[in-house]
Amino acid sequence: MKKRFFLGLFCLLVFGVQAAERVTLEQLQSDWSRYADRMVTVTTPLVVCGSFYDSLILAPERLYCPEERAVGLADGDSTAYWQIVRANRANSICVNCRNQYYKVRTGDRVRGFTARVTGERKLVTGQGVKTSHAPIDKLPKPKKGELRVVGANIENYFAELGGYATKKMTPERQALKTRKLVAAMRAMKADVFALCEMQVGDKAPQMLLEALNKKGGHYAFVTMKMENMDRIGGCFIYDTRRVKPYEQPLSAYRDTTSHYYARMYAQAFEEIASGKRLIVSLNHLKSKRPGRTHYDTNLKRMDNTDSLLLMLPVAVERFDDPDVLLLGDYNCYTQEQPIQTIVRAGYEDQLMRFCPDDYSYVFKGEMGYLDRCFANHSMAAQIVRVRPWHVNADWYYSHGAFKMKDKSLHRYADHEPIIVDIKLR
């Protein structure tokens, strides 16, 4: 009784004595001005599409990024693109829930809430939003005789703090991130990890390996040989009991001072038990710029794509193996020009083959694939399954929201890892 009394008193203080009117989302959409500054109880079943800052994006169903489903702005757009833009805007609402928002998972079903309408598609509630709180998907182990390769963006993993990407990172937060990342990597049980956004040089990989091998791990790393610097690159981490590198890595860029020299390169790995090989190409293309059109960054991503496609035949010859697997963060949704260029060059999109309706990234309530998995014909025939593992993108946009004693493995980064199981022939 005391709890109910204080809850009622809290609601009176926050919202006043005004009774809430039960409305559907359709009623709100038809005339937002009618409900302005009024209390409403939304009766339409809704799902959390995303969480950022102190707000949640809710809609009747998950929202796809327009470029995931249709030709977008950088490519001349299409009628379908604008239809998705309008539909996403019309069917979503933004709820400021003030606290507990970082505990809500994208995809959770909302049980209902009472809020004040503060503007078109915007509401505020002091009671929080009650949801279903779905657990992390359990990731099956690779089957006997299969290799597991994982592509993952680990979001600015630096050994040296204080640079452009780590201004807000403290040693304590860095330790928390490492604990979460190591827990996730152990759970994935991969033979090869292709990691994006690792600090260039050997200090960051060594720091990660020290934590990863602490409890009996047998991992080593391969990266492009460069001095440690305040710049993001890529890194392969592999299980020395299962695979070994074959020859030295090959970069898509000859210029060792290029920003992409350590972000786009290939390495062959040989399965120790069978002696069979595959080539893994790790790529991190130019990022998008929020709030700006994609024209300028799309041109840079196309330059990255051209360099990649020129490197791959050279890699096949150098590593003396025809099987090519492409992983990494391509910063492009499925219908964007760089992705379609790679597909037309003969590298099949394995995510569209195995799980076309899934996603690896969520931004402002819209989901899609920025992280990719491609394979040429001979490699595709050996792939058993591909899937994203939802441990990151479904949660609040910053892992810094979690308490320092948090022991979970989720939200070590902002992208989902892509899990690839392979039976080499």
N, C-alpha and C positions, 0 to 999 in steps of 0.2 A: 504493500500500500504506500509506503514511504517513497519507493522508487517512482511509482505512478504519479504521486503528488508533485515530486520535484521535477519530473519530466513535463508535467502539465504546466508547472510554474515557469520552467525554462522556455517552453513554447510560447507562453503568453508574453514573456519578456522579449523574446526574439521577434515574434511575428505579430504580437498584438492579439486582440480578442476576436479578430475577424475569423469566421468559420471558413474552412476550406471547401471549395466547390469541386466535385468530382467531374473530371473532363477526360476525354480521349485525346490522343495526340492529333488526330484529324481535326477535332474541334479547335485545338490551339492553333494549328496551322491555318485554318480557314480565317481566323480573325484574332491575331495576337493583341491588337490594340484593345480589344474588349476585355482582356484579362490582365492588362497592365497594372502592376502594383497590387495584384490580388493574390490570395492564397488559393492554390489548386492542388488536388490530389490526382496524379496522372494514373489512369486505369489501364492504359494500353501496355501490354507486355513489351518490355524493352530489353536491350542487351547493351553492355558496356562496349563501345567501339574504341575507346582509348582514354588515357588519363595523362594529363600534363599540367604543370604548375599546380593550382589548387582546384582543378575542374575535371569533370568527366564528360565525354561525348557519348550520348545515348541515342539509339535508333531502334526501330523494330527488328532490324537484322544488320549483320556486319556490313561495313562499307568498304568497297574496293577503291584504291587509287585509280583515277580515270585512265592513266597511261598503262595500267595493268590490263585493262580490257579493250582499250581503243587507241587509235593513233592520236598522239598528243600534240601540244603546241610546237615543239621543236621540229616536228615533221609535217607541219601544215594543218594539223588537227583534222577532226572529222565530225559529222553530225552526232555519231555515237558518243564521242568524247564529251561534247557539251550536254548531251542528255544525262550522262552520268554525273557531271558537275552539278547540274540543276537538281537532279534527284537526291544526291548526297546532301546538298544544302537544305532542301525542303524537308527531308525526312529525319534530320538530326536535330538534337537540342543540346545545349551546353548547360551543365549543372555545376554550380560552385557549391561544393559540400564542405568547404572550410577545413576539415580534418579527416583523417583516416583514408583519404583518397589513394595514398600510395599502397595501401593494403588490398585494394580492389584489383582484380585481374581482368584484363580485356577478354571479352567473351562471356563473362559472368552474366547471368540473368538477373534483372532487377526485380525485386519483390514488390515494389511500389514505394512511393515516397510523396511527401507533402512539401511543397515549395512555394516561394513567392516568385511571380513572373516579373522580371526586372527589365526585360527588353525582348525584341524579336529573337526567338529560339534561345533565350537565356533565362535561367532560373537560379535561385539561390535557396539553400536549405541549411539550417543549423543542426539538423538531426543526422546528417550523413545519409548515405544511400545503402540500403541493405541488399546484399547480393548473394548468389549461390556459392561463391568462393570455390571454384573448381580447382582440384589439385593438379600438380605437374604430371604430364603424361609419363608413364613408365616406359623407358626405352629398352626394347628387347636386345639381348646380347647377340653379337654376330654368330652365325652358325659355324660349325666345324668346317674347315677348309676355305672359309671366306676371309678376305681382307676387308677391313673397315677403314675408309678414308674420310676425314671430316674437314670441311671448309668452314672457317669461322672468322668473323670480325670480332676482335676482343677489345675494341674501343680504347685506343690510346694507352697501351700497356708500356709504361716507361720505367726504367730503372732510375733515371735522374729526373727529379721533379723541378718545377719552377719555370718550364718553358711555355711555348705558346699553347700547347695542348694540355698542360698540367698545372695551370695557374691556380686552380681551386683544389688541387689534390694535395692532401696531407699524407705524411707517412702512415698514419693510422688508417686512413681511407685506402691507401695503397695496399696495406696488409690485408684489409677486409676484402678488397677486390681479388687479391691473389688467392686467398682462402676459397672464395667462391669459384674462381676460375679453375683451380686445382680440383675441387670437389666435382665440378662439372666434367672436366677432362677424364677423371678417373671413372665417372659414371658412363661416359661414352665408350670407353674401352676401345679406342681407335689404334690402328697400327701406324697411321700417318695423320698428322694434323697439319693443315695448310692454314696458317694464321695471318690475318691482315691486322694492320695498325699496331704492329710491334715496333718499338724504337729501333732505328737503324743502328747497327753494330752488334756486338756480342754480349753486352752487359745485361740487357733485358731478357734475352733467351736464357742466359746463365742463371739469372735470378729466378725465373720461372722453373727451370729444371731443378734447381736446388730444392724448391718446395715440392715439385712433382715427384722427385725421386726419394724424398725423405722417408717414405714408408715402403721401401723396397722396390721402387720403380726402376725401369731400365731404359730411360729415354735419352736421346741425344738430339742435336739440332743441326740444321743446314740453313745458312742464310748467305746473301751476297756479301763478300768481304768489303766492308767499308768502315771508316772510323765511326766511333760512337758520336751521334749528333742529335740535336733536337729536331727530329724529323721521323715520320712514320714510314716503315717499310713492311716487309713480309718475312715470315719464318716458317720453315718446315720442322716439326718435331716428330720423331719417329721412335718406335719401339725396337731397340737393337736386337731383341730376341726373335723378331718376326721378319724384319726387312733391313736392307742396307742400301745406302745411296750408291748409284752407279754413275761414275764420272762426276765432273764438277757441274754446278748449276749454270744455266744459260739465261741471260737477261734479254728482254725484248728491246732494251735500249743499250746502245754501245757507249754512250757518254756516261762515265762513272760519276759525274757531278749532277746528272739528271735527277729530278725529284722522283722519277719512276724507275730508276735503275734497280732499286731494291724493293720495288712494289710490284713488279711484273716480271716474273722469271719462272723457268721450268726446271724440274729435277726428276731424273729417273730413279725408281726404287726397284730393287730386286727382292722377290720373296725368297727367303733363305731356304725354306723347306723344299721348294720346287725349282728354284733358279729362274722362274719366269719374271718378266719385268712389265712395268707400266710407266708412262710419263705423266707426271702431275704438273699442270701449269697453274701457278698461283697468281691471281691478278686483282689489283685494286685500282679501279678507274677513277677518274676525276669526280669529285663529289659535286652534288647539287648545291645551289646557293639559295637558301630559304628567302622568300619574299621577292625574288627576281625571276625574270623569264629564264627559260632553260637554253636559249639559243647559244650563248657564249660557252657555257659549260658543256653543252652537247657537242660542240665542235672539238673541244679538247678530248672528250670521251671517244669521239670518232677517230681522232689521232691515235689514242691509246689502242683502239680496236685494230687500226691498220698496222701498227707496230706488232701487235700480238699475232695477227694472221700471217705476217711476214716471218715471225720467229718460229712458228710451229713446224713448218716443213724442215727447217734447219735443225730443230730439236729431234725430230724423227730420225734424221740422218746421223746426228751426233750421238744419240743414245742407242742407235741401232735397234729401234723397236717401233712398231706401227701404232701402238695403243696410246691414245692421248685423252686425258681427263682434265677438264678445265674447271677450276673452282675459284672462289673468292667473292669479293664485294664489287659488283660492277656498277653500282649506283644508277642502275637503269631498271625500269619496270619492263614487263614482258613485251609490250608493243612498241617500245622505243627503238630508234634507229640502230644503235650499237648492237643490241640483242638480236634483232632481225638480220643484221649484217653477218653476225657470227653463224647464225642458223643457215643462212643462204650459202655460206662458205663450206657447209658440210658437217657442222658440229651440232648434233641433235640436242635440243633442250630437254634434259632428263627430268626436270621438275614438271614440265608440261606433259611428259610421258607418264610419270608415276603419280603425281599429286597436283594437277593443274588448278585446283580450287583452294589450295593452301596459301601460305604466305611466310615471309621471313622478317618482315619489318612493318611497324605501325607508326604512322606520323599524323598527328592531329586527327585521329579517329579513322584514318583510311589505311587499308592494308594492301600488301603486294609483295612481290619478290624483288629485292635488290641484290640478294645473294644468289649466286647461280651455280648450276652444274651442267656442263656440256660434255659431250663425248663424240669422237668420230665413230664411223660405222663399226670398226673392229673392236673398239673399246665398249661401245654400247651393247654389243652382243654378250659381253661378260658381266654387265651390271645386273645385280639381282634385285636391288631395291634402292630407292632414294626417298628421303623425307626430311623436312625441317623438324628440329626438336624444340618445342615451345618452352624455353626456360628463361627467355629474356624480354622479347618485344611485347609480351602481354602485360608486363608490369610497368609501374610508374617510370617515366622517361629517364630518371637518374638513379643509378645504384647508390648514390650518396644519400638517398632518402632513408635507407635502411639503418637500423641501429648498429652500433659497433660490435655488439655481441651476437648479432644475427648469425645463425649457423646454417642457413639455407644455402643452396647452390644457385638459386635463380637470380637473375638480373646482374650477372657479372659484366654484361655489356648491353648494347642496345639492339643488336642483331641476333637472329636465331642461327645456330649452327646447322649446316646441311650434312646429313649423315648418308654416306654412300657405301653400300655393301657390294663387294665384287668377288666373283669366282673366276680367277685367272685361268686361261686355257693355253 
